[in-house]
Amino acid sequence: MTRGKGADVDQLMTLSRPDLDELFRMSPAGEIPVGDARGTVLAARGAAVSTMAARVVRLIVWKGKVFDAERGELRNRVTPFGVRAIRAKVYRDPSRLDDGECTVLDYSRTSVLAHWIRDEIREIKPGVYLGIVYWGRRKVLNFALSCPGSPTSGSARHAS
């Protein structure tokens, strides 16, 4: 799968962890997302299991992230009600996966609950990001973000 050609969230759900890692490696950091981003957990266990896991997680636990470019931070949308909580700082840094540039979502100084978590994202297609969740130094999960308001998505929204 090449960057920019059909790499959508449904296709990501069919990929294995090694395939997700390879796609992450070959993708650029891209623009830092702006505004609401719909989140999808990628279980990397085949399409049927990944789809079911993503639906359950989105329904009960995590709906996505809201990026605030002016503050260089985000808040996760959690619970069935999409409450904005669990803040992270957003900045560029080398990836733990391959030392290439990525966007880091750093919870170490902003969250008591998630202080050991670091997410890394890269843009695999305009407005679509592939992410890796690290717990300390250990890679534990992949996720996708769909960001219709991002600068490269073609439908960027203007802040008011």
DSSP file with accessible surface (Angstrom, degrees, kcal/mol):
  #  RESIDUE AA STRUCTURE BP1 BP2  ACC     N-H-->O    O-->H-N    N-H-->O    O-->H-N    TCO  KAPPA ALPHA  PHI   PSI    X-CA   Y-CA   Z-CA
    1    1 A M              0   0   97      0, 0.0     2,-0.3     0, 0.0     5,-0.1   0.000 360.0 360.0 360.0 126.7    0.0    0.0    0.0
    2    2 A T    >   -     0   0   76      3,-0.4     3,-1.8     1,-0.1     5,-0.3  -0.725 360.0 -92.9-100.4 150.8    1.5    3.3   -1.0
    3    3 A R  T 3  S+     0   0   88     -2,-0.3   122,-0.2     1,-0.3    -1,-0.1  -0.290 109.2  13.2 -59.2 134.5    1.0    6.6    0.8
    4    4 A G  T 3  S+     0   0   38    120,-2.1     2,-0.7     3,-0.1    -1,-0.3   0.350 103.0 100.2  84.6  -7.8   -1.8    8.6   -0.6
    5    5 A K  S <  S-     0   0  160     -3,-1.8    -3,-0.4     1,-0.1     3,-0.1  -0.786 108.2 -45.2-117.8  89.1   -3.3    5.8   -2.7
    6    6 A G  S    S+     0   0   32     -2,-0.7     2,-1.9     1,-0.2     5,-0.2   0.555  82.3 146.7  76.2   6.9   -6.3    4.2   -1.0
    7    7 A A        +     0   0    0     -5,-0.3     2,-0.2   117,-0.2    -1,-0.2  -0.580  26.2 154.8 -78.5  84.3   -4.8    4.0    2.5
    8    8 A D     >  -     0   0   59     -2,-1.9     4,-2.0    -3,-0.1     3,-0.3  -0.610  59.0 -98.4-108.0 175.3   -8.0    4.5    4.4
    9    9 A V  H  > S+     0   0   18      1,-0.2     4,-1.6     2,-0.2    -1,-0.1   0.890 120.2  55.7 -62.6 -40.0   -9.0    3.4    7.9
   10   10 A D  H  4 S+     0   0  113      1,-0.2     4,-0.4     2,-0.2    -1,-0.2   0.909 109.9  46.8 -59.7 -40.4  -11.0    0.4    6.7
   11   11 A Q  H >4 S+     0   0   77     -3,-0.3     3,-1.4     1,-0.2     4,-0.4   0.876 105.7  59.1 -69.2 -35.6   -7.9   -0.9    4.9
   12   12 A L  H >< S+     0   0    1     -4,-2.0     3,-1.5     1,-0.3    -1,-0.2   0.861  96.4  63.2 -60.7 -32.6   -5.7   -0.3    7.9
   13   13 A M  T 3< S+     0   0   14     -4,-1.6    33,-0.3     1,-0.3    32,-0.3   0.708  99.2  54.5 -66.9 -16.7   -7.9   -2.6    9.9
   14   14 A T  T <  S+     0   0   78     -3,-1.4    -1,-0.3    -4,-0.4    33,-0.2   0.560  90.8  98.4 -90.8  -8.4   -6.9   -5.5    7.7
   15   15 A L    <   -     0   0   26     -3,-1.5    31,-0.3    -4,-0.4     2,-0.1  -0.512  69.0-127.2 -87.0 150.5   -3.1   -5.0    8.2
   16   16 A S     >  -     0   0   45     -2,-0.2     4,-2.6    29,-0.1     5,-0.2  -0.353  34.2-101.2 -80.1 168.1   -0.8   -6.9   10.6
   17   17 A R  H  > S+     0   0   73     27,-0.4     4,-2.7     1,-0.2     5,-0.2   0.922 124.3  51.0 -59.7 -45.2    1.4   -5.1   13.1
   18   18 A P  H  > S+     0   0   90      0, 0.0     4,-2.2     0, 0.0    -1,-0.2   0.909 111.4  48.9 -59.7 -37.5    4.5   -5.6   10.9
   19   19 A D  H  > S+     0   0   86      2,-0.2     4,-2.4     1,-0.2    -2,-0.2   0.901 111.1  49.4 -67.1 -39.7    2.5   -4.1    7.9
   20   20 A L  H  X S+     0   0    0     -4,-2.6     4,-2.5     2,-0.2    -1,-0.2   0.921 110.8  50.8 -63.8 -41.3    1.4   -1.1   10.1
   21   21 A D  H  X S+     0   0   17     -4,-2.7     4,-2.6     2,-0.2    -2,-0.2   0.913 110.2  49.4 -61.6 -42.1    5.0   -0.6   11.2
   22   22 A E  H  X S+     0   0  101     -4,-2.2     4,-1.9     2,-0.2    -2,-0.2   0.919 110.9  49.1 -65.0 -42.6    6.2   -0.6    7.5
   23   23 A L  H  X S+     0   0    6     -4,-2.4     4,-0.6     1,-0.2    -2,-0.2   0.922 111.5  50.2 -62.5 -41.1    3.5    1.9    6.5
   24   24 A F  H >< S+     0   0    0     -4,-2.5     3,-1.1     1,-0.2    -2,-0.2   0.937 109.3  51.9 -60.9 -46.1    4.5    4.1    9.4
   25   25 A R  H 3< S+     0   0  107     -4,-2.6    -1,-0.2     1,-0.2    -2,-0.2   0.863 111.6  45.6 -59.2 -38.9    8.1    3.9    8.4
   26   26 A M  H 3< S+     0   0   86     -4,-1.9    -1,-0.2    -5,-0.2    -2,-0.2   0.484  98.9  88.3 -88.9   2.2    7.4    4.9    4.8
   27   27 A S  S << S-     0   0    7     -3,-1.1    97,-0.1    -4,-0.6     2,-0.1  -0.749  74.2-124.3-102.8 146.3    5.1    7.8    5.7
   28   28 A P        -     0   0   59      0, 0.0    95,-1.2     0, 0.0    74,-0.1  -0.375  27.8-108.8 -79.6 164.9    6.1   11.4    6.3
   29   29 A A        -     0   0    5     93,-0.2    94,-0.4    73,-0.1    74,-0.2   0.891  55.7-172.0 -59.0 -38.7    5.3   13.3    9.5
   30   30 A G        -     0   0   19     92,-0.2     2,-0.2    93,-0.1    -1,-0.1  -0.163  37.6 -33.2  71.7-173.9    2.8   15.4    7.5
   31   31 A E        -     0   0   97      1,-0.1    72,-0.1    72,-0.0    96,-0.1  -0.494  68.0-104.1 -75.7 150.6    1.0   18.4    8.9
   32   32 A I        -     0   0   51     -2,-0.2    -1,-0.1     1,-0.1    37,-0.1  -0.587  49.6-105.7 -71.3 130.8    0.0   18.5   12.6
   33   33 A P        -     0   0    1      0, 0.0     2,-0.4     0, 0.0    -1,-0.1  -0.151  30.0-146.8 -59.5 158.3   -3.7   17.9   12.7
   34   34 A V        -     0   0   51      2,-0.2   115,-0.3   113,-0.1    34,-0.1  -0.990  52.9 -23.1-128.0 131.9   -6.2   20.7   13.4
   35   35 A G  E    S+A   67   0A  20     32,-1.5    32,-2.7    -2,-0.4     2,-0.1  -0.320 109.5  11.5  75.5-149.6   -9.5   20.3   15.3
   36   36 A D  E     -A   66   0A  57     30,-0.2   113,-0.6    -2,-0.1     2,-0.4  -0.417  57.5-173.0 -72.5 139.1  -11.5   17.1   15.7
   37   37 A A  E     -A   65   0A   0     28,-2.7    28,-2.0   110,-0.1     2,-0.4  -0.990  20.5-135.6-132.7 120.6  -10.0   13.8   14.7
   38   38 A R  E     -AB  64 146A 130    108,-2.5   108,-2.2    -2,-0.4     2,-0.3  -0.637  26.6-143.4 -76.1 126.9  -12.1   10.6   14.7
   39   39 A G  E     - B   0 145A   1     24,-2.5     2,-0.4    -2,-0.4   106,-0.2  -0.694  19.0-175.6 -97.9 145.5  -10.1    7.8   16.4
   40   40 A T  E     - B   0 144A   4    104,-2.2   104,-2.6    -2,-0.3     2,-0.3  -0.974  21.1-136.9-138.0 121.8  -10.0    4.1   15.5
   41   41 A V  E     - B   0 143A  16     -2,-0.4     2,-0.7   102,-0.2   102,-0.3  -0.597  15.2-147.9 -74.2 135.7   -8.1    1.5   17.5
   42   42 A L  E     - B   0 142A   0    100,-2.5   100,-0.9    -2,-0.3     8,-0.1  -0.898  15.6-177.2-109.5 104.1   -6.3   -0.9   15.2
   43   43 A A        -     0   0   18     -2,-0.7    -1,-0.1     3,-0.1   -26,-0.1   0.693  26.5-143.8 -75.0 -18.2   -6.2   -4.4   16.8
   44   44 A A        +     0   0   10    -28,-0.1   -27,-0.4   -32,-0.1     3,-0.1   0.888  67.3 114.3  54.9  44.2   -4.1   -5.8   14.0
   45   45 A R  S    S-     0   0  161      1,-0.5     4,-0.4   -32,-0.3    -1,-0.1   0.031  87.9 -69.9-128.3  23.6   -5.9   -9.1   14.3
   46   46 A G     >  -     0   0   33    -31,-0.3     4,-2.7   -33,-0.3    -1,-0.5  -0.081  58.7 -75.8  99.2 158.0   -7.7   -9.2   10.9
   47   47 A A  H  > S+     0   0   45      1,-0.2     4,-2.6   -33,-0.2     5,-0.2   0.890 125.2  48.6 -60.4 -45.6  -10.6   -7.2    9.6
   48   48 A A  H  > S+     0   0   84      2,-0.2     4,-2.2     1,-0.2    -1,-0.2   0.954 117.5  39.6 -64.8 -49.0  -13.4   -8.8   11.5
   49   49 A V  H  > S+     0   0   81     -4,-0.4     4,-2.8     2,-0.2     5,-0.2   0.926 117.3  50.1 -66.4 -43.7  -11.7   -8.7   14.9
   50   50 A S  H  X S+     0   0    0     -4,-2.7     4,-2.6   -37,-0.3    -2,-0.2   0.910 110.7  49.5 -62.3 -41.6  -10.3   -5.2   14.3
   51   51 A T  H  X S+     0   0   38     -4,-2.6     4,-2.2    -5,-0.3    -1,-0.2   0.936 113.4  45.7 -64.2 -44.9  -13.7   -3.8   13.2
   52   52 A M  H  X S+     0   0  113     -4,-2.2     4,-2.3    -5,-0.2     5,-0.2   0.934 114.1  48.4 -64.4 -45.6  -15.4   -5.2   16.3
   53   53 A A  H  X S+     0   0   32     -4,-2.8     4,-2.7     1,-0.2     5,-0.2   0.922 111.1  50.9 -60.6 -43.8  -12.7   -4.0   18.7
   54   54 A A  H  X S+     0   0    3     -4,-2.6     4,-2.5    -5,-0.2     5,-0.2   0.908 110.7  48.7 -62.3 -41.1  -12.8   -0.5   17.1
   55   55 A R  H  X S+     0   0  160     -4,-2.2     4,-2.3    -5,-0.2    -1,-0.2   0.922 112.9  46.6 -65.2 -45.1  -16.6   -0.3   17.4
   56   56 A V  H  X S+     0   0   71     -4,-2.3     4,-2.4     2,-0.2     5,-0.4   0.942 114.2  47.3 -63.8 -46.9  -16.6   -1.3   21.1
   57   57 A V  H  X>S+     0   0   38     -4,-2.7     4,-2.4     1,-0.2     5,-2.0   0.934 113.7  47.7 -61.3 -44.6  -13.7    1.0   22.0
   58   58 A R  H  <5S+     0   0   41     -4,-2.5    -1,-0.2    -5,-0.2    -2,-0.2   0.902 113.9  48.0 -65.3 -37.5  -15.3    4.0   20.2
   59   59 A L  H  <5S+     0   0  116     -4,-2.3    -1,-0.2    -5,-0.2    -2,-0.2   0.917 130.0  16.1 -68.0 -40.7  -18.7    3.3   21.8
   60   60 A I  H  <5S+     0   0   92     -4,-2.4    -3,-0.2    -5,-0.2    -2,-0.2   0.826 133.2  13.5-105.7 -39.3  -17.4    2.9   25.4
   61   61 A V  T  <5S+     0   0   84     -4,-2.4    18,-2.0    -5,-0.4     2,-0.4   0.879 113.2  18.1-112.9 -59.7  -13.9    4.3   25.8
   62   62 A W  E   < + C   0  78A  29     -5,-2.0    -1,-0.3    16,-0.2    16,-0.2  -0.979  37.4 172.1-136.3 125.9  -12.3    6.5   23.2
   63   63 A K  E     -     0   0A  37     14,-3.3   -24,-2.5    -2,-0.4     2,-0.3   0.626  59.9 -84.7-104.5 -20.5  -13.8    8.5   20.3
   64   64 A G  E     -AC  38  77A   0     13,-1.1    13,-3.2   -26,-0.3    -1,-0.3  -0.992  47.8 -66.5 150.4-155.8  -10.7   10.4   19.1
   65   65 A K  E     -AC  37  76A   4    -28,-2.0   -28,-2.7    -2,-0.3     2,-0.5  -0.943  21.0-144.6-136.0 154.4   -8.7   13.6   19.8
   66   66 A V  E     -AC  36  75A  18      9,-2.7     9,-1.8    -2,-0.3     2,-0.4  -0.981  22.6-150.3-122.2 115.7   -9.3   17.3   19.5
   67   67 A F  E     -AC  35  74A   9    -32,-2.7   -32,-1.5    -2,-0.5     2,-0.6  -0.716   9.4-164.3 -91.4 134.9   -6.1   19.2   18.5
   68   68 A D  E  >> - C   0  73A  62      5,-3.3     5,-1.9    -2,-0.4     4,-1.1  -0.898   4.9-174.8-117.4  96.2   -5.5   22.8   19.6
   69   69 A A  T  45S+     0   0   69     -2,-0.6     3,-0.3     1,-0.2    -1,-0.1   0.858  80.1  58.2 -62.9 -37.5   -2.7   24.2   17.3
   70   70 A E  T  45S+     0   0  179      1,-0.2    -1,-0.2     2,-0.1    -2,-0.0   0.873 115.7  35.0 -62.3 -37.5   -2.4   27.5   19.1
   71   71 A R  T  45S-     0   0  154     -3,-0.4    -1,-0.2     2,-0.2    -2,-0.2   0.547 104.9-126.3 -92.0 -11.5   -1.6   25.8   22.4
   72   72 A G  T  <5S+     0   0   24     -4,-1.1    18,-3.0    -3,-0.3     2,-0.3   0.915  74.8  95.9  64.7  43.1    0.3   22.9   20.9
   73   73 A E  E   < -CD  68  89A  14     -5,-1.9    -5,-3.3    16,-0.3     2,-0.3  -0.907  54.5-151.1-150.9 176.7   -1.8   20.4   22.7
   74   74 A L  E     -CD  67  88A   1     14,-2.1    14,-2.0    -2,-0.3     2,-0.4  -0.938   8.2-142.6-144.9 167.7   -4.8   18.1   22.4
   75   75 A R  E     -CD  66  87A  92     -9,-1.8    -9,-2.7    -2,-0.3     2,-0.2  -0.995  22.9-126.1-132.2 139.2   -7.5   16.5   24.5
   76   76 A N  E     -CD  65  85A   9      9,-2.2     9,-3.1    10,-1.1     2,-0.7  -0.571  16.3-130.6 -79.6 147.0   -8.8   13.0   24.0
   77   77 A R  E     +CD  64  84A  61    -13,-3.2   -14,-3.3     7,-0.2   -13,-1.1  -0.906  42.6 170.8 -98.8 111.6  -12.6   12.5   23.6
   78   78 A V  E   > +CD  62  83A  24      5,-2.9     5,-2.0    -2,-0.7   -16,-0.2  -0.763  27.6  35.1-124.3 168.4  -13.4    9.7   26.0
   79   79 A T  T > 5S-     0   0   51    -18,-2.0     3,-1.9    -2,-0.3   -18,-0.2   0.188  98.9 -71.3  70.5 166.1  -16.5    8.0   27.5
   80   80 A P  T 3 5S+     0   0   73      0, 0.0    -1,-0.2     0, 0.0   -19,-0.1   0.725 135.3  56.7 -60.3 -17.2  -19.7    7.3   25.6
   81   81 A F  T 3 5S-     0   0  183     -3,-0.2    -2,-0.2   -21,-0.1    -3,-0.1   0.428 110.2-118.8 -95.9  -1.1  -20.3   11.1   25.8
   82   82 A G  T < 5 -     0   0   15     -3,-1.9    -3,-0.2     1,-0.2     2,-0.0   0.843  40.8-172.7  69.2  34.1  -17.1   12.2   24.1
   83   83 A V  E   < -D   78   0A  76     -5,-2.0    -5,-2.9    -6,-0.2     2,-0.8  -0.353  26.4-121.7 -61.6 134.4  -15.9   14.2   27.1
   84   84 A R  E     +D   77   0A 145     -7,-0.2     2,-0.3    -2,-0.0    -7,-0.2  -0.721  60.4 127.4 -82.9 110.8  -12.7   16.1   26.4
   85   85 A A  E     +D   76   0A  30     -9,-3.1    -9,-2.2    -2,-0.8     0, 0.0  -0.861  28.0  62.5-150.6 178.5  -10.1   14.9   28.8
   86   86 A I  E     -     0   0A  49     -2,-0.3   -10,-1.1   -11,-0.2    -1,-0.2   0.987  68.9-147.5  55.8  82.6   -6.6   13.5   29.1
   87   87 A R  E     -D   75   0A  76     23,-0.4     2,-0.3   -12,-0.2   -12,-0.2  -0.442  17.5-174.1 -80.7 147.0   -4.5   16.3   27.7
   88   88 A A  E     -D   74   0A   0    -14,-2.0   -14,-2.1    -2,-0.1     2,-0.3  -0.987  25.5-119.9-138.0 150.0   -1.2   15.9   25.8
   89   89 A K  E     -DE  73 106A  77     17,-2.6    17,-2.9    -2,-0.3     2,-0.5  -0.673  28.3-146.9 -82.6 146.0    1.5   18.2   24.4
   90   90 A V  E     + E   0 105A  16    -18,-3.0     2,-0.3    -2,-0.3    15,-0.2  -0.972  34.8 132.3-121.5 124.7    1.9   18.0   20.6
   91   91 A Y  E     - E   0 104A  77     13,-1.8    13,-3.8    -2,-0.5     2,-0.3  -0.971  52.7 -91.0-160.1 169.1    5.3   18.6   19.0
   92   92 A R  E     + E   0 103A  79     -2,-0.3    11,-0.2    11,-0.2     9,-0.1  -0.698  52.1 143.0 -88.3 143.3    7.8   17.2   16.4
   93   93 A D  E     - E   0 102A  65      9,-1.8     9,-1.9    -2,-0.3     2,-0.1  -0.964  54.8 -75.3-166.5 162.9   10.4   14.7   17.5
   94   94 A P  E     - E   0 101A  64      0, 0.0     7,-0.2     0, 0.0     2,-0.2  -0.436  54.0-112.7 -66.5 143.2   12.2   11.6   16.2
   95   95 A S     >  -     0   0    1      5,-2.9     4,-2.1     1,-0.1     5,-0.0  -0.471   7.1-137.8 -74.1 145.4   10.1    8.5   16.3
   96   96 A R  T  4 S+     0   0   78      1,-0.2    -1,-0.1     2,-0.2    41,-0.0   0.745 102.9  59.7 -71.1 -22.3   11.1    5.7   18.6
   97   97 A L  T  4 S-     0   0   34      3,-0.1    -1,-0.2     1,-0.1   -72,-0.0   0.928 134.1 -11.9 -72.9 -44.1   10.3    3.3   15.8
   98   98 A D  T  4 S-     0   0   52      2,-0.2    -2,-0.2   -73,-0.0    -1,-0.1   0.320  84.7-111.8-144.7   8.3   12.8    4.5   13.2
   99   99 A D  S  < S+     0   0  131     -4,-2.1     2,-0.1     1,-0.2    -3,-0.1   0.457  75.2 130.6  67.8   1.8   14.3    7.9   14.3
  100  100 A G  S    S-     0   0   26     -6,-0.1    -5,-2.9     1,-0.1    -1,-0.2  -0.428  70.4 -80.3 -79.1 161.9   12.5    9.7   11.5
  101  101 A E  E     +E   94   0A 116     -7,-0.2     2,-0.3    -2,-0.1    -1,-0.1  -0.336  60.6 156.6 -64.6 139.6   10.4   12.8   12.2
  102  102 A C  E     -E   93   0A   0     -9,-1.9    -9,-1.8    -3,-0.1     2,-0.6  -0.915  46.9 -97.0-147.4 173.2    6.9   12.3   13.5
  103  103 A T  E     -EF  92 121A   0     18,-2.3    18,-2.4    -2,-0.3     2,-0.4  -0.899  40.3-150.0 -96.9 125.7    4.3   14.2   15.5
  104  104 A V  E     -EF  91 120A   0    -13,-3.8   -13,-1.8    -2,-0.6     2,-0.6  -0.801  12.2-160.1-100.0 137.4    4.5   13.3   19.2
  105  105 A L  E     -EF  90 119A   0     14,-2.9    14,-2.5    -2,-0.4     2,-0.6  -0.938  23.4-166.7-114.5  99.9    1.5   13.3   21.5
  106  106 A D  E     +EF  89 118A  14    -17,-2.9   -17,-2.6    -2,-0.6     3,-0.3  -0.831  25.9 171.3-106.0 117.6    3.2   13.5   24.9
  107  107 A Y    >>  +     0   0    7     10,-1.7     4,-1.6    -2,-0.6     3,-0.9   0.403  53.6 102.0 -98.7  -0.1    1.2   12.8   28.1
  108  108 A S  T 34 S+     0   0   54      9,-0.3    -1,-0.2     1,-0.3     7,-0.1   0.776  94.3  24.7 -62.8 -30.7    4.3   12.7   30.4
  109  109 A R  T 34 S+     0   0  204     -3,-0.3    -1,-0.3     1,-0.1    -2,-0.1   0.329 124.3  49.7-114.2   5.5    3.8   16.3   31.9
  110  110 A T  T <4 S+     0   0   25     -3,-0.9   -23,-0.4     1,-0.2     2,-0.4   0.542 103.0  49.6-121.5 -11.0    0.1   16.8   31.3
  111  111 A S     <  -     0   0   16     -4,-1.6     4,-0.4     1,-0.1    -1,-0.2  -0.969  43.5-168.9-141.6 124.0   -1.7   13.7   32.7
  112  112 A V  S >  S+     0   0  136     -2,-0.4     3,-0.6     2,-0.2     4,-0.2   0.906  98.8  49.5 -69.0 -41.0   -1.5   11.8   36.0
  113  113 A L  T 3  S+     0   0  119      1,-0.2     3,-0.2     2,-0.1    -1,-0.2   0.885 126.6  22.3 -66.1 -40.7   -3.5    9.0   34.5
  114  114 A A  T >  S+     0   0   13     -7,-0.2     3,-2.4     1,-0.1    -7,-0.2   0.042  77.5 129.2-119.7  27.3   -1.5    8.6   31.3
  115  115 A H  T <  S+     0   0   98     -3,-0.6    -1,-0.1    -4,-0.4    -2,-0.1   0.710  74.7  54.3 -62.2 -18.4    1.9   10.1   32.2
  116  116 A W  T 3  S+     0   0   88     -3,-0.2    20,-3.0    -4,-0.2     2,-0.4   0.420  91.4  99.4 -93.0   2.0    3.7    7.0   30.9
  117  117 A I  E <   + G   0 135A  28     -3,-2.4   -10,-1.7    18,-0.2     2,-0.4  -0.731  43.1 175.9 -97.7 138.4    2.0    7.2   27.4
  118  118 A R  E     -FG 106 134A  22     16,-2.0    16,-2.9    -2,-0.4     2,-0.3  -0.983  10.4-164.0-135.9 124.1    3.6    8.6   24.3
  119  119 A D  E     -FG 105 133A   7    -14,-2.5   -14,-2.9    -2,-0.4     2,-0.4  -0.834   0.9-163.0-103.0 148.8    1.8    8.5   21.0
  120  120 A E  E     -FG 104 132A   0     12,-2.2    12,-2.4    -2,-0.3     2,-0.3  -0.994   9.1-172.1-128.1 137.7    3.5    9.1   17.6
  121  121 A I  E     -FG 103 131A   0    -18,-2.4   -18,-2.3    -2,-0.4     2,-0.3  -0.960  10.4-175.1-130.7 150.3    1.6    9.8   14.4
  122  122 A R  E     - G   0 130A   5      8,-1.9     8,-2.7    -2,-0.3     2,-0.7  -0.985  33.4-112.5-137.2 149.2    2.4   10.2   10.7
  123  123 A E  E     + G   0 129A   3    -95,-1.2     6,-0.3   -94,-0.4   -93,-0.1  -0.695  31.6 175.3 -86.1 115.4    0.2   11.2    7.9
  124  124 A I  E    S+     0   0A   0      4,-1.9  -120,-2.1    -2,-0.7  -117,-0.2   0.623  74.7   1.9 -93.9 -16.2   -0.4    8.3    5.5
  125  125 A K  E >  S- G   0 128A  62      3,-1.5     3,-3.2  -122,-0.2    -1,-0.3  -0.936 105.8 -66.7-161.9 150.2   -2.9   10.1    3.3
  126  126 A P  T 3  S+     0   0   66      0, 0.0    27,-0.1     0, 0.0     3,-0.1  -0.228 125.1   1.2 -49.9 119.8   -4.2   13.7    3.4
  127  127 A G  T 3  S+     0   0    5      1,-0.1    20,-3.6   -96,-0.1     2,-0.5   0.458 112.8 101.1  81.1   1.8   -6.2   13.9    6.6
  128  128 A V  E <   -GH 125 146A  19     -3,-3.2    -4,-1.9    18,-0.2    -3,-1.5  -0.982  50.5-171.9-123.9 125.5   -5.5   10.3    7.7
  129  129 A Y  E     -GH 123 145A   0     16,-2.7    16,-2.2    -2,-0.5     2,-0.5  -0.918  16.1-147.8-120.0 141.3   -2.9    9.5   10.3
  130  130 A L  E     -GH 122 144A   0     -8,-2.7    -8,-1.9    -2,-0.4     2,-0.3  -0.907  25.9-165.9-103.4 132.2   -1.4    6.2   11.5
  131  131 A G  E     -GH 121 143A   0     12,-3.6    12,-1.8    -2,-0.5     2,-0.4  -0.865  17.7-155.2-123.1 156.4   -0.4    6.2   15.2
  132  132 A I  E     -GH 120 142A   0    -12,-2.4   -12,-2.2    -2,-0.3     2,-0.5  -0.992  12.8-148.0-125.0 134.8    1.6    4.1   17.6
  133  133 A V  E     -GH 119 141A  19      8,-3.1     7,-2.9    -2,-0.4     8,-1.2  -0.908  12.8-165.4-103.3 127.0    1.0    4.1   21.3
  134  134 A Y  E     -GH 118 139A   9    -16,-2.9   -16,-2.0    -2,-0.5     2,-0.7  -0.936  12.4-159.4-109.9 135.3    4.0    3.5   23.6
  135  135 A W  E >  S-GH 117 138A 148      3,-3.0     3,-1.9    -2,-0.4     2,-0.4  -0.953  79.5 -43.8-107.9 103.3    3.7    2.6   27.3
  136  136 A G  T 3  S-     0   0   33    -20,-3.0   -18,-0.1    -2,-0.7    -2,-0.0  -0.565 124.9 -28.5  66.4-123.6    7.1    3.7   28.5
  137  137 A R  T 3  S+     0   0  188     -2,-0.4     2,-0.5    -3,-0.1    -1,-0.3   0.468 118.9 102.0 -98.4  -2.5    9.4    2.3   25.8
  138  138 A R  E <   - H   0 135A 182     -3,-1.9    -3,-3.0     1,-0.0     2,-0.5  -0.717  69.8-134.3 -92.7 128.0    7.1   -0.6   24.8
  139  139 A K  E     + H   0 134A  56     -2,-0.5    -5,-0.2    -5,-0.2     3,-0.1  -0.659  35.3 163.0 -77.4 122.8    5.0   -0.3   21.7
  140  140 A V  E     +     0   0A  39     -7,-2.9     2,-0.3    -2,-0.5    -6,-0.2   0.646  50.5   5.4-118.2 -20.7    1.5   -1.5   22.7
  141  141 A L  E     - H   0 133A  56     -8,-1.2    -8,-3.1     2,-0.0    -1,-0.3  -0.994  50.7-138.0-163.4 154.0   -1.1   -0.5   20.2
  142  142 A N  E     +BH  42 132A   0   -100,-0.9  -100,-2.5    -2,-0.3     2,-0.3  -0.860  24.3 175.5-114.3 156.2   -1.8    1.2   16.8
  143  143 A F  E     -BH  41 131A   5    -12,-1.8   -12,-3.6    -2,-0.3     2,-0.3  -0.962  19.6-136.5-150.8 164.7   -4.6    3.6   16.0
  144  144 A A  E     -BH  40 130A   0   -104,-2.6  -104,-2.2    -2,-0.3     2,-0.4  -0.935   8.9-156.8-123.6 149.9   -5.8    5.8   13.1
  145  145 A L  E     -BH  39 129A   0    -16,-2.2   -16,-2.7    -2,-0.3     2,-0.6  -0.999   2.6-159.0-125.2 130.2   -7.1    9.3   13.1
  146  146 A S  E     -BH  38 128A  33   -108,-2.2  -108,-2.5    -2,-0.4   -18,-0.2  -0.959  14.6-176.0-107.3 119.1   -9.4   10.8   10.4
  147  147 A C    >   +     0   0    2    -20,-3.6     3,-1.7    -2,-0.6     6,-0.2  -0.769  16.8 174.4-123.9  86.5   -9.0   14.5   10.5
  148  148 A P  T 3  S+     0   0   71      0, 0.0     7,-0.4     0, 0.0    -1,-0.1   0.765  83.6  54.7 -64.4 -20.7  -11.3   16.4    8.1
  149  149 A G  T 3  S+     0   0    2   -113,-0.6     8,-0.6  -115,-0.3  -112,-0.1   0.427  80.6 118.7 -92.6   2.2  -10.2   19.7    9.5
  150  150 A S  S X  S-     0   0    0     -3,-1.7     3,-1.8     6,-0.1     5,-0.4  -0.365  75.7-114.6 -72.0 151.0   -6.5   19.2    8.9
  151  151 A P  T 3  S+     0   0   64      0, 0.0     3,-0.5     0, 0.0     5,-0.3   0.807 113.8  43.0 -56.0 -32.3   -4.6   21.5    6.5
  152  152 A T  T 3  S+     0   0   51      1,-0.2    -2,-0.1     3,-0.1    -3,-0.0   0.456  90.6  86.0 -96.7   3.4   -3.9   18.8    3.9
  153  153 A S  S <  S-     0   0   31     -3,-1.8    -1,-0.2    -6,-0.2    -4,-0.0   0.642  95.6-122.3 -80.4 -13.5   -7.3   17.1    3.9
  154  154 A G  S    S+     0   0   76     -3,-0.5    -1,-0.1    -4,-0.4    -2,-0.1   0.359 100.6  68.6  90.5  -8.0   -8.7   19.5    1.4
  155  155 A S        +     0   0   68     -5,-0.4    -3,-0.1    -7,-0.4    -5,-0.0  -0.174  67.4 169.0-133.8  42.0  -11.6   20.6    3.7
  156  156 A A        -     0   0   46     -5,-0.3     2,-0.3    -6,-0.1    -7,-0.2  -0.287  25.6-139.0 -60.7 138.1   -9.7   22.5    6.3
  157  157 A R        -     0   0  126     -8,-0.6     2,-0.4  -123,-0.1    -1,-0.1  -0.698  13.3-123.9 -95.7 151.9  -11.8   24.6    8.6
  158  158 A H        -     0   0  177     -2,-0.3     2,-0.1     1,-0.0    -9,-0.0  -0.785  24.8-117.8 -96.7 136.1  -10.9   28.0    9.8
  159  159 A A              0   0   94     -2,-0.4    -1,-0.0     1,-0.1     0, 0.0  -0.443 360.0 360.0 -69.7 141.9  -10.6   28.8   13.5
  160  160 A S              0   0  171     -2,-0.1    -1,-0.1     0, 0.0     0, 0.0  -0.704 360.0 360.0-108.0 360.0  -13.1   31.3   14.7
